[in-house]
Amino acid sequence: MADEVTTIPPRRGGTLGGFLAKAAGILVLLALAALLILWVVQRYVAARLSPDPTTIASASLEGLREQNRLSAFAARYVAVVTSRQTQMGLSTEKTLIMPGMVRYEVDLGKLTQRDVRWDAAHRQLLVKLPGLEIDGPQVDLAAIREYGSGGLLSHITDADQRLETANRKAGQAELLHQARDAMPMKLARDATRHAIERSFAMPLRAAGIDASVRVSFADEPVSNDERWDVSRSLEEVTANAR
């Protein structure tokens, strides 16, 4: 019987190992690419879905401007004035008690994007309102009381009419003087400040933004901790976004 020769094929373990190594490298690259794509998508979605405080503040500003005027505080005052007239050696006088209502208002139509600033470092929205305006006084005519000494002069001249005119003019001036006193002006500013702060803060909270709102008035003295120079107005933010 002839000898049978069997040829044993060479082992190819080295080639298979190289293939597996290349496949593993490709898988790693694909995984890294997938992670990169996921990161980009997450950043894009976050940029689209995350609320922007300046956008929300701009919407709140437009809503306030549409209200035109805000009256968050009113007060009732009473003026007591006396006028005296002397003529031909005779004299007479009258005292007037005049109650009246005064409203403190802010013209929201004067608010612009320059008056609303976002301080990103302190996460604070800064709003500067126009100065307070006084509407009135609205005199309560039914509650006016007059007291006079009468006398001969009031019968032979028009002294009564002159005294009444002078008292009414002085009474209205006195009501305004009381309304402009430091204490009612502070109360009016505080009431207006709280109303505006709520108007801006509520939409920010609803959007999940942790931020505070600080309101000041254009006719108030600037405090030492004022940060208007380091914050950006909505006008500046909008201009940079274009």
C-alpha positions in Angstrom: 0.0 0.0 0.0 1.4 3.4 -1.0 2.1 5.8 1.8 -0.7 8.5 2.1 0.5 12.0 2.6 -1.9 14.4 4.3 -1.2 18.1 4.1 -2.2 20.0 7.2 -3.3 23.6 6.4 -1.5 26.3 8.2 -3.1 27.7 11.3 -4.6 31.2 10.8 -5.1 32.3 14.4 -3.0 35.4 13.9 -5.2 36.7 11.0 -8.4 36.1 13.0 -7.0 38.0 16.0 -6.2 41.0 13.8 -9.7 41.0 12.4 -11.2 41.0 15.9 -8.9 43.8 16.9 -10.0 45.9 14.0 -13.6 45.2 14.6 -13.2 46.2 18.3 -11.6 49.5 17.2 -14.4 50.2 14.8 -16.9 49.5 17.5 -15.1 51.9 19.8 -15.1 54.6 17.2 -18.8 54.0 16.5 -19.5 54.2 20.2 -17.6 57.5 20.5 -19.4 58.9 17.5 -22.7 57.9 19.0 -21.8 59.6 22.2 -20.7 62.7 20.3 -24.0 62.8 18.4 -26.0 62.3 21.6 -24.1 65.2 23.3 -24.7 67.5 20.3 -28.4 66.5 20.3 -28.7 67.1 24.0 -27.1 70.5 23.7 -29.4 71.4 20.9 -32.5 70.3 22.7 -31.4 72.0 25.9 -30.8 75.2 24.0 -34.2 75.0 22.4 -36.2 73.9 25.5 -34.3 75.7 28.3 -36.2 78.9 29.2 -34.3 82.1 28.5 -34.9 84.7 31.2 -34.4 87.6 28.8 -37.1 86.2 26.5 -39.5 85.8 29.3 -38.7 89.3 30.6 -39.3 90.8 27.2 -42.8 89.1 27.0 -43.6 90.4 30.5 -42.5 93.9 29.6 -44.8 93.9 26.5 -47.6 92.8 28.7 -47.0 95.6 31.2 -46.7 98.2 28.4 -50.2 97.2 27.1 -51.7 98.1 30.5 -50.5 101.7 29.9 -50.9 103.0 33.4 -50.6 101.2 36.8 -52.2 102.6 40.0 -51.2 100.4 42.9 -51.8 102.8 45.7 -54.4 105.5 46.6 -54.8 107.6 49.7 -57.4 110.0 51.1 -56.4 113.3 52.6 -58.2 116.1 54.4 -57.2 119.8 53.9 -58.3 122.4 56.4 -57.6 125.9 55.2 -58.7 129.4 56.3 -58.9 132.6 54.3 -59.4 136.1 55.6 -60.3 139.3 53.9 -60.1 142.8 55.1 -61.8 145.8 53.4 -63.0 149.2 54.5 -61.8 148.5 58.0 -64.0 145.4 58.1 -62.9 141.8 58.0 -64.3 138.4 57.5 -62.9 134.9 57.3 -64.0 131.4 56.2 -62.6 127.9 57.0 -62.9 125.1 54.5 -62.6 121.4 55.3 -62.0 119.6 52.0 -61.5 115.8 51.7 -60.0 114.3 48.6 -58.6 111.2 47.0 -55.2 110.9 45.4 -53.9 108.0 43.2 -50.3 107.3 42.6 -49.6 106.0 39.1 -46.8 104.9 36.9 -46.9 105.4 33.1 -45.9 101.9 31.9 -46.0 103.1 28.3 -42.7 104.8 29.0 -41.0 101.5 29.9 -38.4 100.4 27.2 -36.1 97.5 26.9 -33.3 99.7 28.1 -35.1 99.9 31.5 -35.0 96.1 32.0 -31.7 94.4 32.6 -30.6 90.9 33.3 -27.7 90.4 35.8 -26.6 86.9 34.9 -23.9 86.8 37.7 -26.4 87.4 40.4 -29.4 85.9 38.5 -31.4 89.0 39.1 -33.7 91.0 36.8 -33.4 94.7 37.3 -36.3 97.0 36.4 -36.2 100.8 36.5 -39.6 102.4 36.4 -40.5 106.0 35.5 -41.1 108.4 38.4 -44.5 108.2 40.2 -47.2 110.5 39.0 -50.0 111.8 41.2 -53.5 111.7 39.7 -55.9 114.1 41.5 -56.9 115.2 43.9 -60.4 114.0 43.4 -62.3 116.3 45.8 -65.3 114.8 47.6 -67.7 117.6 47.0 -70.5 116.1 49.2 -68.1 116.0 52.2 -66.9 119.6 52.0 -67.7 121.8 55.0 -67.4 125.5 55.4 -67.4 127.6 58.5 -67.3 131.5 58.5 -67.5 134.4 60.9 -69.9 136.3 58.5 -70.1 139.9 59.5 -71.1 143.1 57.7 -68.4 142.8 55.0 -69.8 139.5 53.8 -73.2 141.2 53.3 -72.1 144.4 51.5 -69.4 142.9 49.3 -68.5 139.7 47.4 -66.1 138.7 50.1 -67.8 135.4 50.7 -67.3 134.4 47.0 -63.7 135.5 47.1 -63.0 133.6 50.3 -64.7 130.5 48.9 -62.6 130.6 45.7 -59.4 131.2 47.7 -60.2 128.4 50.1 -60.9 125.8 47.3 -57.7 126.7 45.5 -55.7 126.5 48.8 -57.4 123.3 49.7 -56.4 121.5 46.5 -52.8 122.7 46.9 -52.8 121.4 50.5 -54.1 118.0 49.4 -51.3 117.7 46.8 -48.8 118.9 49.5 -49.9 116.1 51.8 -49.8 113.6 48.9 -46.2 114.4 48.1 -45.0 113.9 51.7 -42.2 111.5 52.2 -44.2 108.8 53.9 -47.1 108.4 51.4 -44.6 108.6 48.6 -42.7 105.7 50.1 -45.8 103.7 50.6 -46.9 104.3 47.0 -43.4 103.3 45.7 -43.4 100.1 47.8 -46.9 99.1 46.6 -46.0 99.8 43.0 -42.6 98.0 43.4 -44.3 94.8 44.8 -46.8 94.8 42.0 -44.2 95.1 39.2 -41.9 92.5 40.9 -44.8 90.0 40.9 -45.5 90.7 37.3 -42.0 89.8 36.3 -41.3 87.1 38.9 -44.3 84.9 38.3 -43.5 84.1 34.7 -39.9 83.3 35.6 -41.0 81.0 38.4 -43.5 79.3 36.1 -40.7 78.6 33.6 -38.6 77.1 36.4 -36.0 79.9 36.5 -34.6 80.7 39.9 -34.2 84.4 39.8 -35.1 87.5 41.8 -36.5 90.8 40.6 -35.5 94.2 41.9 -37.5 97.3 41.0 -36.3 100.9 41.3 -37.6 104.3 40.2 -36.0 106.8 37.9 -36.5 109.6 40.4 -35.0 107.6 43.3 -31.3 108.1 44.4 -29.0 105.4 43.2 -27.8 103.2 46.0 -24.1 102.2 46.4 -24.8 98.5 45.5 -26.6 99.4 42.2 -25.4 97.0 39.5 -26.8 98.6 36.3 -23.3 99.0 34.8 -22.5 95.2 35.0 -25.9 94.0 33.7 -27.2 93.8 30.2 -30.4 95.5 29.1 -32.9 93.6 27.0 -32.2 96.0 24.2 -28.5 95.0 24.2 -29.4 91.3 24.4 -31.8 91.6 21.5 -29.2 93.5 19.4 -26.5 90.9 20.0 -28.9 88.1 19.1 -29.5 89.5 15.7 
